[in-house]
Structure formats: C-alpha cells, structure tokens
Amino acid sequence: SLTGLGGGSLILAGLLLIYPPQLAIPLHSFTQITANSLRALIHHRKVNWKVVLAYGSLMLPFAWVGALLFDHVNPDWLKVLVGLFLISSVLPLRLHPKTAPRLRTFTVLGAVSGFLGIFVGAVGPMVTPFFNRLKLDRDGVLSTKSAGQMLLQLSKIIAFFGGAGVDFVALKGHVGVLMLGSVLGVSLSLPLGKKISDQKMNLVVNALLAIIGVKILIEGIGGLW
C-alpha cells in the first residue's frame, strides 16, 4: 500500500503460504524493490537523500554476512523467526520521542536492517517509527522511507545472489511475475488509498498479519517438534 502500513510484511506472509522460507524471503526482495522504487519515484522531490544515504551506508556488508549464514539456518527456524516477527509487528508497542533521529541512528538502523532482513524479510515495522519521527510531511516520510527500503532490497538481492548463492536466473519466471504484481499493486493503491482511511487499512493489514503469522509460527514449531 502507498501508506506503508505493513504492506511488505503482508506480501511476505502471502509468499510464505506458497513458497518455502528459503525461497520466499529472497523472492520477496524483488516485490519490494519494485514497489519502493515506484513510491520513491512518485514523490522523488521530497526524498531526504542525506537520511537515505546514511541508512544505506552499511547495509550491503551486513546483509552479505547474513547471507553467508542463511543456508545454515534450519528452514523451520526461519518460519518461527518470521512468524514471531510478523506477530510482533502488530503489537501496540509505540515509542514517541519528540526529537528526530540523528543520521548516525539511521546508519546503525541500516546495518541492523541489512543483517536482520536476510532472515525475516520484511523489516518495515521495525524501521517505520524512526522514519515517522523525521520532520517531514507525509509524502516526504513515505518517499524517504521508500528510497531507503529500495536500497535495502537491492543490498539483499546482491547478498542473496553472491553470498548465499541463490540462483535468481533460474527463478526469473517467478521474479518477473512478482515484480509485475508489485507494479499492478502500487497502481491500484493510488486511487484506493484516497478512499480508504489509514486506520481502516491498518486494522485489516494487522488482522491478516496476525493470522498468517500465527499459522507460520505453528508450522515452524511443528517442523522442529
């Protein structure tokens, strides 16, 4: 969604209903780099590039380290981790500091996002509160976060390909379909976003995330058991 209310997490949850986690998480990066690139392009004049560059400065090396470890993690543990992350993303835990984060905060946040994103896929719920504290209007926050997440997904794709050896060439059919779906999704969200309030959208997204998160968590625990 153009409002950024858990869209990436919801897409990942849907992919995990179709693909095993070792494929769903890498493929998810292509849906998100497409959607975030389009969102950043739509409001490119309002992107705070200082924040984006700080956020992206350490992403790739930390994502690469995560990718080197990715193949050594039991897929069932990945399901447990993603399930817990999806459930935690809907919990009503919100911090409201009054000051905007410093650039070095975004540098650290980008490093954490690069590493953690390899294993949980969608880190939007974790980083959104930091971007929301920027002294920008709604379009400025959305475009800046989208540009930052675009760099994150690019870093993950490079790391998955080079560090984890994921053969995206062999998966090009799946990649193409998912990227096309992202373009259509963003296109549909433009008119729909004006008709549906953030509160209603947030309620629907959180309900779906909670249901799918519990399902994935139970599957992971069942596999480990």
ChimeraX attribute file (.defattr): number of C-alpha atoms within 10 A of each C-alpha:
attribute: neighborCount
match mode: 1-to-1
recipient: residues
	/A:1	21
	/A:2	22
	/A:3	17
	/A:4	19
	/A:5	20
	/A:6	22
	/A:7	21
	/A:8	22
	/A:9	27
	/A:10	21
	/A:11	17
	/A:12	27
	/A:13	28
	/A:14	16
	/A:15	18
	/A:16	22
	/A:17	13
	/A:18	10
	/A:19	13
	/A:20	14
	/A:21	25
	/A:22	20
	/A:23	15
	/A:24	19
	/A:25	25
	/A:26	26
	/A:27	25
	/A:28	26
	/A:29	29
	/A:30	24
	/A:31	24
	/A:32	27
	/A:33	23
	/A:34	19
	/A:35	28
	/A:36	29
	/A:37	19
	/A:38	21
	/A:39	24
	/A:40	23
	/A:41	15
	/A:42	12
	/A:43	16
	/A:44	18
	/A:45	13
	/A:46	18
	/A:47	22
	/A:48	18
	/A:49	14
	/A:50	11
	/A:51	22
	/A:52	23
	/A:53	17
	/A:54	21
	/A:55	28
	/A:56	24
	/A:57	15
	/A:58	22
	/A:59	27
	/A:60	24
	/A:61	16
	/A:62	21
	/A:63	29
	/A:64	24
	/A:65	16
	/A:66	22
	/A:67	29
	/A:68	16
	/A:69	13
	/A:70	19
	/A:71	15
	/A:72	9
	/A:73	11
	/A:74	14
	/A:75	17
	/A:76	22
	/A:77	18
	/A:78	21
	/A:79	26
	/A:80	24
	/A:81	17
	/A:82	27
	/A:83	28
	/A:84	17
	/A:85	21
	/A:86	30
	/A:87	18
	/A:88	16
	/A:89	20
	/A:90	19
	/A:91	10
	/A:92	7
	/A:93	7
	/A:94	7
	/A:95	8
	/A:96	9
	/A:97	10
	/A:98	8
	/A:99	9
	/A:100	14
	/A:101	16
	/A:102	12
	/A:103	15
	/A:104	12
	/A:105	14
	/A:106	25
	/A:107	20
	/A:108	17
	/A:109	19
	/A:110	29
	/A:111	22
	/A:112	18
	/A:113	29
	/A:114	31
	/A:115	23
	/A:116	17
	/A:117	26
	/A:118	30
	/A:119	24
	/A:120	22
	/A:121	27
	/A:122	29
	/A:123	23
	/A:124	20
	/A:125	19
	/A:126	13
	/A:127	17
	/A:128	16
	/A:129	14
	/A:130	20
	/A:131	19
	/A:132	19
	/A:133	15
	/A:134	19
	/A:135	12
	/A:136	16
	/A:137	10
	/A:138	13
	/A:139	19
	/A:140	21
	/A:141	23
	/A:142	24
	/A:143	27
	/A:144	29
	/A:145	26
	/A:146	28
	/A:147	27
	/A:148	26
	/A:149	28
	/A:150	25
	/A:151	23
	/A:152	26
	/A:153	28
	/A:154	17
	/A:155	24
	/A:156	33
	/A:157	26
	/A:158	17
	/A:159	27
	/A:160	26
	/A:161	17
	/A:162	14
	/A:163	19
	/A:164	21
	/A:165	14
	/A:166	20
	/A:167	11
	/A:168	16
	/A:169	10
	/A:170	9
	/A:171	12
	/A:172	12
	/A:173	10
	/A:174	13
	/A:175	19
	/A:176	13
	/A:177	12
	/A:178	20
	/A:179	20
	/A:180	14
	/A:181	15
	/A:182	22
	/A:183	17
	/A:184	12
	/A:185	15
	/A:186	19
	/A:187	15
	/A:188	13
	/A:189	16
	/A:190	13
	/A:191	10
	/A:192	13
	/A:193	15
	/A:194	10
	/A:195	9
	/A:196	11
	/A:197	11
	/A:198	13
	/A:199	10
	/A:200	10
	/A:201	15
	/A:202	17
	/A:203	13
	/A:204	11
	/A:205	18
	/A:206	22
	/A:207	13
	/A:208	18
	/A:209	27
	/A:210	21
	/A:211	14
	/A:212	21
	/A:213	28
	/A:214	18
	/A:215	16
	/A:216	25
	/A:217	23
	/A:218	16
	/A:219	17
	/A:220	21
	/A:221	14
	/A:222	11
	/A:223	14
	/A:224	12
	/A:225	7
